[in-house]
Amino acid sequence: MMNQLENVIEIKEEVKEALNNNKPVVALESTIITHGMPYPDNIKTALEVEQIIRESGAVPATIAIMNGKIKVGLTKEEIEELANQKDVVKTSRRDYPVVLAKGLYGATTVAGTMIVAKMAGIKVFVTGGIGGVHRGASETMDISADLQELAQTDVAVVCAGAKSILDIGLTLEYLETQGVPVLGYQTDQFPAFYTRNSGFNVDYNIASPEEMAKVMQFKWDMKLNGGIVIANPIPAEFALDEDYINQSIENAIKEMKKKKITGKETTPFLLSKLKEITEGKSLSANIELVKNNARIGAKIAIAYSAL
């Protein structure tokens, strides 16, 4: 069976060389390209984020499934091909076997990216925001698979907190129950994606990439399985007003309920609706926070590989 897996995982030469020589590598998800941003912002942002990681001194590895092959590291042409595909499957843990068996295109979620990053030996992953417990989950039981993945997969996830369309209090409670450290990068406050403060605190404030790397090392040396949430707030100049974005989210959720949208369609619908309601402000903020996460993620990957 392992041979079959070896046949479907393709690690880009640049990434393979970095991993073999203990150079810093940063994993990137692909749902941001297919489900998180409209065309052509998706391609532009994906390429800019890769460039930021390179300029910071690390190697980017965007992860996706193309024609039934798991790709660890995409070329510019492959990013463009993925962005222009119709019917790309949003791929999390439950979806991999089917997407691979059918030879489909798959864009990896936070959970989906963590799985492959761990298989490849990549310890740092940069995303926009993690999934979590959705508002109204006490009735719907709508809880992102990202949280369970964080409980079991040894990858540090640099994010601007949890997507503000979620119930952030319950998301943090779930992570605490699962023993996942929620660490603030130079902040005491847990950010809410578009805003710097969700009204909740992180578990610990970590002062530098070097200190973060030591935390990662101790966690995994002690065999304390599971990931780490590294919460990195959106830069102040790009943050949106809290009341404004919360009201916009409420309106988007009302629209979603009216249309009876559920499951994996929820986040793409809400992000698209928010862009419409905020006249593009939410998209601009999203792009800036991802770029900021890439800068910090690269620094942490460099510090970790130095250990």
N, C-alpha and C positions, 0 to 999 in steps of 0.2 A: 504493500500500500504506500509505503514511504516513497518508492520509486515513482508512483503515479503523481504524488505531490511534487516531487522534484521536477517533473516534466511540466508542471503548470506554473511554477514560480520562476519569474524572470527578473533577476536583479541587474539593474543598469550598471554598466562597467564602472562608471565614476563612483557609484554607491558601493559596489563590491570592493573596489580598491580601498576606499575609505574605511569600510568595516574591517577588512583584513589587516589594515595598518593602524587600527585604533585611532582613526581620525574622527572628529565630531560629525555626526549625521543627524539631521532633523527630519522626522517623518511629517508628511502633510496629507490631509484627507482630500477626497475628490468630490464629495457631495456639494462642496462649496462651488465647484465648477458646474455641476449639472442641476442641482436643486436649490442652491443657496443664493445665487446671483443671476441676474438676467444677462443675456448676450448683448454686447461684447465685453461688459465689465468683468464677467467671469474669467475670460481668457487673460485679459489685461492684469487683473489682480493676481491670478495664479502665477503668471510669469514674473510680476513685480516681487511677489513674496519669495519666490525662488531666488531672485536676484539679490534681495536683501540678505538672505541666509548666506549666499556665496560671498557677498561683500563683507559680511561679518566674520568670515573665516570657517564656515561649516559647509557641509554638502546637503542640499535638499533632496528628499526622496518622496515625491508625490506617489501615493498608492492608489491603484485602481485595477479593475478587471476588464480586460479587452479581449474579445473573441475567446473567452474561456481561459485566459491566462492571467494570473495575478502578476501585476507589474509593480516592482518596487523601484521607483524612479521613472519618470516619463520624459520623453523628448518634447520639444516645443510642438512638433507636428502631432504627437500623440495627445497632448493637452488640447490642441485645436480640434482634433478628430473626436475626442470625448465630448467636448463642448457642443459639437454640432450633431451628435447622435440623438436620435429619438428613442424613447422607451429604454432609457438606462435605468437599471434596477438599483434602488437605494439599498445598499448591501450592509447588513449587520450580521451578527453571529448566525441567526437562523437561516439567512439567505445564501451563504456561501456554497453549500453543497449543490443547491439547485442551479445557481448562476453558473457554476463551473461545469456541472453535468450537461446543461443545455447550451453551453458555449456562448453565453450572453455577455453584454456589456454591464458592468456594475460599478457604481460610485460608492466609495466606502464612507460610512458614518464614523463618528468618533469611536464607537465600539469596533466597527469593522476595520478601521485603521490600526487600532491598538493590537488586534489579534495578529495582523501581518507584521507590524513593527516588531512585536516580540519574537515572532518566528525568524525574522531577519537579524535580530540582535540590535535593534535600534531602541534606545532608552528614552529619547526625548521626542515628543510629538506636539506640534503647534496647530491649534484650531482657533475658531472664533469664540464659540461658547459651547459648553457641554450641554447635553440633553438632561432631563431630570423628571421630576414629578410634575405632571400637568395640572393646571388649575381645575378643580372639580374632580380630582382623581379618586376621592373617597367614594364617588358614584361610578366613575368610568374605569377605574383601575389603570389609567393611562400613565405608565411609568416607563421612561426611556430605558432601553437595554444598555445605554452608556453607563448607568450607575452600577449595574451588576458586573459589567466588564471592568470598571474601576476597582471593584471589590476583589477581582481575581487575576488581573493581568498586569505584569510588572513594567509599566510604562508611565513616565511622568508627563502629564498633559498640561501644556501652557495654554491658558484661555482667559478671556475677559469675564470670568465668572460663568454663571448659567444664563441661558437665553432668558430675557426678561418677560417672555410670554409664559413662563413657568411659575409654579408655586415654589419660590426660592427657599422659604423656611422648611417646607417638607423635604425638599431636595437635600438640604444640608443635614436634616435629621437622618435621612436614609444613608447618606455617606458616613455619618458618625457611627451608625449601627453596624455598618460593614467594615469599620476600622480604616477608612480612607482618610489620610491627612489632607485637610484643606488649608493650604499655605498661601499667605499673601506675599507677593513679591513687593517688598518695601511698602506694605500697607497693612493696616489692622482691619480694614473693611472689606467685606466680600462684594465685589462689583456686580452689577446687573447688566452686563453687556453694553447697552447704550449709555449707561450712567455709571459713575465711579463708586456709588454706594447703594447697596440694596436694602440698607437698614439692618443687616446682619453682619456679624464679625467673622473673620477667619479664625482657624484654630491657633495659628502662630504667624507672626510677621518675620519673614526671612530677609536679611539685609543685603545679601549679595549672591551672585551666581555661584561663587565658591562655597558659601554656606549651604546653598540649595543642593549642590552636588554632594556635599558630605551627608546631608539628610538622606538623599537617595541611596548613597552607598551603605549607610547604616541599616536602613530599612531592608534592603535586599540581601545584605550580608547576614542579617538575622533571620532570613527566610520568612519575613513578614510579607507574605504574598499580596499582590494587588498594586494598584497604581497610586499616583499622587496627583492631586489637583493643585496646580500652581496658578493662583488667581492674580492676573496682571491687569489693573484697571485701564480702560481707554484713556488716552492722554486728555487732559482737562480741556484743551482747546477744541477737541472734536466731540466731547460728551454732549448729549442732548439734555434738555431740561426735564427733570424727573416727572413733574405733573403732566407736562405735554406728552411725553412718550407713554406714560401709564394710561392716560385717557385714550390715546391712539390705539394702544393694545386692547383696552376694554372694547372699543368700537370694532376692532378686527375680530375679536373673539365672538362678539354678538353676531357678526356677519357669518363667521364659520359655523356657529350653532344653527343659524337659520338655514344654511346650505347643507347641514348634517355631514360635515367633513370630519373624518376620524382617522386614527391610526397614523401610518407613515406619511399621509398627505397633509397632516396638521401643520407641521413646521413650514414646509414650502408655501402653503396657502397663506399662513399668518405673515411670513416675511414679505411675500409679494403684496399682500393687502396693506401692510404697514408702509411699504415703499410708496404705495398709491396715496394713502392717507397723509403721510408726512411730506409728500411731494419730493421724494428722493433723499430727504435728510437721513432717514434710517439706513439707506444703502451706503451713503457717504461715510457715516459713522462705522458701519460694519467693515468697510474696506480699510479704514484707518486703524481700527482696533486689531485687525488681523495682521497688518504690517507691523504694528507695535509688538504684537506677540512673537512675530518672527524674529525681530531684533533680540528680544529677551531670551527666546528659546535657543537661538544660536549661541548666545553667551553661556547659557547653562550647559548646553551640549559640549562646548569647548572646555568648561570647567570640569565637567564629569569625565571627559576623555583624558584630561590631565591627571586624574587620580589613578 
